[in-house]
Amino acid sequence: MKIDKQLLQKYNVPVPRYTSYPPANHFNSDFKEEDFRALLVKSNTEDPSNIAFYVHIPFCAQICHYCGCNALKMGRADEIRNYIAAVKEELALMVRTIDPKRKISQIHYGGGTPNAIKASYLKEINDIIFQSFELIEDAEIAIECNPAHLTYAYLDELFDAGFNRFSFGIQDFDENVLKDVNRKPSSLPVEDLVSFVKNANPKFAVNLDFIYGLPGQTVSSFCKSIEKAIEIRPDRLVTFSYAHVPWFKEHQKILVQKGLPTADDKLDMFLAAYDLLLKAGYVSIGLDHYALPEDELCQALNKHQLHRNFQGYCTKRTTGQVYAVGVSSISQLSGGYVQNTKSVKAYIETVNNGLFPVEKGVLVTDEQKIIRTVINELMCNKYIAWDKVADSFAMDVISLKKLIAYDEDILKPFQADGLIHFTAHHLEITELGTMFIRNIVASFDPALADSNKRYSNSM
């Protein structure tokens, strides 16, 4: 695919990533622990009825300079043990509030580096969840792994703990790039790790994750990494754009000194990888995910049944309200979002006192739920039929369009640039438009014009 550089300049402006609505920087500290308890109770009667758990393991052997996550340098053994005990206690608090008749559709471990700690700790957490609720058929039990700290024996323990999806954070196969960003390469050949997982159970799935826009990367070098990934043939592959937010993560300033690729270079990396992956038979999912045609994500895309949360894309079949445990983790419930404290010390003390470690949150109004649905449908499925959305909220199309500030004068330039096709009844984002999807969906966010929040650029 080719993109006119003038289009890049036109649309390369700060807009939300829309992994939640309202976006995470709208969360506020006025949200209290008792508000979360009320939200938890209310969630039992809201859709989706399925449960998704997110478990945050913040510890890392070393902090990568590009990292925008809530991560901490690995602590002492007793510190990790105390943290895991607190996670299990928070989980117990949460389990007592959730209706036991509801079923689990997804569990996701993120970080940090979840595989930086003993696998036995992860099994203990999973066992609490498995003993408390039934799982839907083919529930997704996923974990993010840094391959620099993986062994075959550790993977065997993860299999025993119940995990069936593994995301390997490769970032780049070029060891010089990894050195510049303070990340170690895989301890074992990645192709052997993938084969080991697949040989253990053909139904187990593997993601390989990459980042473009890092110091030392060129279009040619990044393509070599993607070509190697294609040879390995993971079920899914992700190419994340490096998000430069040094006002939020000060350690990212180190990368400026090493020299970041230009916006044009980043775009060329993305497009070259995009072309390689599509030519190799992968299907583009959303903005930055790719999956093999037989993958459930592809089947869901064809039926407009994709969804996503902070953990990435999923299908509506495996979608659940997200109940998050661990420091800094974010629960994503139908009626609101709640983030835990970012201090491990405060987290442990609060949970040990029988309280949820709430730092901030936001309630989602009925109007925002409608806007969120519109944004999610476009971000995930690249298509929306206005009457279907209106019907799902028992309203008419005119009222729906008024709520989202629907304006054909705003949409016509997108159509003229070849980014969308729209009629009075539906809107569809084109292949080219996918590259600017954040800009397109922002036109249906009536709160954005009045916001003074800071966001990363769209490209």
Secondary structure, DSSP 8 states (H G I E B T S, - for coil): ----HHHHHHH-SB----SSSS-GGG-BTT--HHHHHHHHHHHTTSS--SEEEEEEE-EESS--TT--S--EE---HHHHHHHHHHHHHHHHHHHTTS-TTSEEEEEEEEES-GGGS-HHHHHHHHHHHHHHSEEEEEEEEEEEE-GGG--HHHHHHHHHHT--EEEEEEE-S-HHHHHHTT----SS-HHHHHHHHHHH-TT-EEEEEEEES-TT--HHHHHHHHHHHHHH--SEEEEEE----TTT-GGGHHHHHH----HHHHHHHHHHHHHHHHHTT-EEETTTEEE-TTSHHHHHHHTT-EEEETTEEEETTS--EEEEESTT-EEEETTEEEEE-S-HHHHHHHHHTT---EEEEEE--HHHHHHHHHHHHHHHHSEEEHHHHHHHTT--HHHHHHHTT--HHHHHHHHHTTSEEE-SSEEEE-HHHHTTHHHHHHTT-TTGGG------B--
